[in-house]
């Protein structure tokens, strides 16, 4: 585990997003970093495709909200 210094405004955005997404601030920042890293490594993939890929690797199926 390490310490990462981020801008106060970005920390506040992570705090707000973490409340909506039911994650800790650290988990929200880690999620954003992971998605960003995957987006850079896969520049032709859309966000939804990246999330679907991660769900498939975790063997978790997304729930259909319409159901």
LINHULIN-V399709 format. One record per pair of residues at least 12 apart in sequence whose ideal C-beta (glycine too) atoms are under 10 Angstrom apart, sorted by the first residue. I is the first residue (numbers start at 0). J is the second residue. D is the distance in whole Angstrom. If there is no record, write none. Layout:
I,J,D / I,J,D
This chain:
0,25,10 / 3,25,10 / 3,28,8 / 3,29,10 / 3,32,9 / 5,28,7 / 9,28,8 / 9,31,9 / 10,24,7 / 10,28,8 / 11,24,10 / 12,27,9 / 12,28,10 / 12,31,9 / 13,25,9 / 13,26,9 / 13,27,5 / 13,28,5 / 13,29,10 / 13,30,9 / 13,31,7 / 14,27,8 / 14,28,10 / 15,27,9 / 16,28,9 / 16,30,9 / 16,31,8 / 17,30,9 / 30,53,10 / 33,49,9 / 33,53,8 / 34,46,7 / 34,49,6 / 34,50,8 / 34,53,8 / 35,49,10 / 37,49,5 / 37,50,9 / 37,52,8 / 37,53,7 / 47,61,9
